[in-house]
Amino acid sequence: MEITTQDIQKLRSETGAGVMDAKKALQESGGDYDKAINWLKKRGQKIALSKQSRKTNEGVIGCYIHANAKVAALVALTCESDFVAKTEDFKTLAHDLAMQVAATDPQYISPENVPTDIIEHEKEIYRVQLKNEGKPEKIWEKIITGKIQKFFSENCLLKQVFIKDDDKTVEQLIQAQVLKFGENIQIREIKRMSL
């Protein structure tokens, strides 16, 4: 199948991928647009993982104040270079993340930030619930694992569904931006205030 310039441009505008990456994705997927997007997502995750060890000493603080002026949020978003930090896309990302924090009130940035005693406390609650429900003990761990993942998706910013696009998590949003900018991007700190 022939890959046209229009196909490449459409995929680039949808994903933020570079020209060569968009062309390669379309070639690898036989011109199937949805498969090409999945190919880029997988590649983006690998690239994002490879960049995670790079230092992020530049960035911006994104802020959001709700229309009622009773809820506000701040997000310290970092990247590798001042050049990327000054772009409108990066500033918009920081603002969107602050809006996410204001809307969903995550308690942690990622599951790695959740203290072990909190996780153990949650597991104990689930065990008592499962016992009270009369569930067989041999399936408890599988159920508890699922409940802990749900806990993370509600309480950890990176695992939450992005409020502006419910087809992706905040973590997937950041990975897409890492692919787009070619730099490591990290959420360093979040703060939410409300009256």
C-alpha positions as CSV (number, residue, x, y, z in Angstrom):
1,M,0.0,0.0,0.0
2,E,1.2,3.5,-0.9
3,I,1.7,5.9,2.0
4,T,0.8,9.4,1.1
5,T,2.0,12.7,2.5
6,Q,-1.6,13.4,3.6
7,D,-1.6,10.1,5.6
8,I,1.7,11.1,7.3
9,Q,0.5,14.6,8.1
10,K,-2.8,13.2,9.5
11,L,-0.9,10.8,11.8
12,R,1.5,13.5,12.9
13,S,-1.2,16.0,13.8
14,E,-3.0,13.3,15.8
15,T,0.1,12.0,17.7
16,G,2.7,14.7,17.6
17,A,5.2,12.2,16.1
18,G,8.0,13.2,13.8
19,V,7.7,12.7,10.0
20,M,10.0,9.7,9.8
21,D,8.3,8.0,12.8
22,A,4.8,8.6,11.3
23,K,6.0,7.2,8.0
24,K,7.6,4.1,9.6
25,A,4.4,3.5,11.7
26,L,2.2,3.6,8.6
27,Q,4.6,1.2,6.8
28,E,4.8,-1.2,9.7
29,S,1.0,-1.3,10.0
30,G,0.4,-1.7,6.3
31,G,-1.3,1.7,6.1
32,D,-3.8,0.9,8.9
33,Y,-4.3,4.2,10.8
34,D,-5.3,2.7,14.2
35,K,-2.5,0.1,14.1
36,A,0.0,2.9,13.3
37,I,-1.2,4.9,16.3
38,N,-0.7,1.8,18.5
39,W,2.8,1.2,17.0
40,L,3.7,4.8,17.9
41,K,2.3,4.5,21.4
42,K,4.4,1.4,22.0
43,R,7.5,3.1,20.6
44,G,6.7,6.2,22.7
45,Q,6.6,4.1,25.9
46,K,10.0,2.6,25.1
47,I,11.5,6.0,24.3
48,A,10.0,7.5,27.4
49,L,11.5,4.7,29.5
50,S,14.9,5.3,27.9
51,K,14.8,9.0,28.8
52,Q,13.7,8.7,32.4
53,S,17.2,8.7,33.8
54,R,18.1,12.0,32.2
55,K,18.1,15.1,34.5
56,T,15.2,17.5,34.4
57,N,16.5,20.8,35.8
58,E,14.3,23.2,33.7
59,G,10.5,23.6,33.6
60,V,7.5,25.6,34.7
61,I,4.9,25.7,37.4
62,G,1.5,25.3,35.9
63,C,-1.5,26.8,37.8
64,Y,-5.2,26.5,37.6
65,I,-7.9,28.4,39.5
66,H,-11.4,27.2,39.1
67,A,-14.1,29.7,38.0
68,N,-15.6,29.8,41.5
69,A,-12.2,30.8,42.9
70,K,-12.6,28.2,45.6
71,V,-10.3,25.5,44.1
72,A,-6.8,25.9,42.9
73,A,-3.8,23.7,41.9
74,L,-0.1,24.0,41.2
75,V,2.0,21.5,39.3
76,A,5.8,21.7,39.1
77,L,6.6,20.2,35.6
78,T,10.2,19.7,34.7
79,C,12.1,18.9,31.5
80,E,15.7,18.9,30.3
81,S,16.1,22.2,28.5
82,D,15.0,25.8,28.8
83,F,14.1,25.7,25.1
84,V,11.3,23.1,25.7
85,A,10.2,24.7,29.0
86,K,9.5,28.0,27.2
87,T,7.3,26.5,24.5
88,E,3.5,27.1,24.5
89,D,2.8,23.3,24.3
90,F,4.9,22.6,27.4
91,K,3.1,25.5,29.3
92,T,-0.2,24.2,28.2
93,L,0.7,20.7,29.4
94,A,1.6,22.1,32.8
95,H,-1.8,24.0,32.9
96,D,-3.7,20.9,31.9
97,L,-2.0,18.9,34.6
98,A,-2.9,21.6,37.2
99,M,-6.5,21.4,36.0
100,Q,-6.4,17.6,36.4
101,V,-5.1,18.0,40.0
102,A,-7.8,20.6,40.8
103,A,-10.5,18.3,39.4
104,T,-9.5,14.9,40.8
105,D,-7.5,15.7,43.9
106,P,-4.8,13.0,43.6
107,Q,-2.9,12.3,46.8
108,Y,0.3,11.1,45.1
109,I,2.1,11.6,41.8
110,S,2.7,7.9,41.2
111,P,2.2,4.5,42.8
112,E,5.9,4.6,43.9
113,N,5.1,7.6,46.1
114,V,2.4,5.8,48.1
115,P,3.8,4.8,51.5
116,T,3.9,1.0,52.1
117,D,1.8,1.3,55.2
118,I,-1.0,3.0,53.3
119,I,-1.0,0.1,50.7
120,E,-0.9,-2.5,53.5
121,H,-3.8,-0.7,55.3
122,E,-5.9,-0.7,52.0
123,K,-5.1,-4.4,51.5
124,E,-6.2,-5.2,55.1
125,I,-9.5,-3.4,54.4
126,Y,-10.0,-5.4,51.2
127,R,-9.3,-8.7,53.0
128,V,-11.9,-7.9,55.7
129,Q,-14.4,-7.0,52.9
130,L,-13.7,-10.2,51.0
131,K,-14.0,-12.3,54.2
132,N,-17.4,-10.6,55.0
133,E,-18.6,-11.3,51.4
134,G,-17.7,-15.0,51.8
135,K,-15.3,-15.0,48.9
136,P,-12.9,-18.1,48.8
137,E,-9.5,-17.2,50.3
138,K,-7.6,-18.7,47.3
139,I,-8.9,-15.8,45.0
140,W,-8.3,-13.0,47.5
141,E,-4.9,-12.0,46.2
142,K,-6.1,-11.6,42.6
143,I,-9.0,-9.5,43.7
144,I,-6.8,-7.4,46.0
145,T,-4.3,-6.8,43.2
146,G,-7.2,-5.4,41.1
147,K,-8.5,-3.3,43.9
148,I,-5.0,-1.8,44.6
149,Q,-4.7,-0.9,40.9
150,K,-8.1,0.8,41.1
151,F,-6.8,2.6,44.3
152,F,-3.8,3.8,42.3
153,S,-6.0,5.0,39.4
154,E,-8.0,7.1,41.8
155,N,-5.2,8.5,44.0
156,C,-2.1,8.7,41.8
157,L,-2.0,11.5,39.2
158,L,0.0,9.4,36.6
159,K,-2.5,6.5,36.7
160,Q,-5.6,8.7,36.5
161,V,-7.7,9.0,33.3
162,F,-6.9,12.4,31.7
163,I,-9.9,14.6,32.1
164,K,-9.6,16.1,28.6
165,D,-9.3,12.7,26.9
166,D,-10.7,9.7,28.6
167,D,-8.9,7.3,26.1
168,K,-5.6,7.9,27.9
169,T,-4.1,8.2,31.3
170,V,-2.0,11.1,32.5
171,E,1.1,8.8,32.2
172,Q,0.3,8.1,28.6
173,L,-0.2,11.9,28.0
174,I,3.3,12.5,29.4
175,Q,4.8,9.7,27.4
176,A,3.4,11.2,24.2
177,Q,4.9,14.6,25.1
178,V,8.3,12.9,25.8
179,L,8.1,11.5,22.3
180,K,7.1,14.8,20.8
181,F,9.8,16.9,22.6
182,G,12.5,14.3,22.7
183,E,13.2,15.1,26.3
184,N,12.5,13.6,29.7
185,I,9.5,15.2,31.4
186,Q,8.7,14.7,35.1
187,I,6.0,15.9,37.4
188,R,8.1,17.0,40.4
189,E,5.4,18.3,42.8
190,I,1.6,18.8,43.0
191,K,-0.4,21.0,45.4
192,R,-4.2,21.5,45.6
193,M,-6.0,24.0,47.7
194,S,-9.7,24.4,48.3
195,L,-12.1,26.5,50.5
